[in-house]
Amino acid sequence: MAKSVFYHAGCPVCISAEHDIVELIGAEKVEIVHLGEVSSRIGEAEAAGVKSVPALVTSNGNVLHINFGASIADVKG
């Protein structure tokens, strides 16, 4: 089964959401992607439908935007 992917940019809102997501669904079921550190994956996040971070892309492709930390345009710089 494919993992969900949690995209974030490292802001306090994102870090808090990351901890909650890992606690809720388990570290083994979610890949954490810090777009501020791995900017090469921004295009992948956009292609999946991520408009802002933090966001969780579920294993079946649904995008769940969680709170609002930064728009994907802000992450791109």
N, C-alpha and C positions, 0 to 999 in steps of 0.2 A: 504494500500500500504506500502511495506517495505521501510525503510529509507536507504539512502546511508550511508556509514561509511567512515569517514575520519580518517586515521591513521597517526600519526606523533610522533616525538621524542622530541619535545620541543625546537629544535634549532631555530634560527632566521628565516631561510628559511621556516621551518614548521609553525611557528606562523604567519608569513605573509600570507602564503597560506591558513591557517585556517581562518583568517579574511576574505580573498577574497571569499573563498568557502561559508562561512556563509552568506556573503553579496549577493552572486550570487544566491544561491538556497534556502536560508532561514534556520534559526536554527531549525525550526520544521521538516525539511526534511532531516537532516543529524545528525548522531551521531558522536561526536568527541571522539576519543580514543587516549590518550597520552600513547604510549607504554613504555615510560620511567617511568611512574607512575603506569601503569597497565600491567606489563610484562607478566602476566598470559594470555594475549590475543595475544601474539606474534604468537603462533601456529595457532590461528584463522586467523590472517592476512596472514601468509604464505600459509595456506590452500586455502585462497581466491585468491592467486596469487600475493600478494604484494612482490616485490623484493627490494624496497627501499621506504623510506619515505621522504617527504610526498606523500601519495597516497590516492586516493578516489576510493572506491569500490561502484559502482553505485547499485541502487536497483535491477537491472537485472543481476548483477554479473560481469560487466565489470570492469577492473582495470585500472585506469587512474593514471599513475605515473607523479607527478607534480614536475618539476625542479629536483634537487637532493640535499637532505639534508644528508642522511646517508643510507647505505645499511642495509638490515634487519639483516645481520650478525653482523654489528657494533652495532645495537640496542640490540641484544642478549648478547653482551659483550663477 
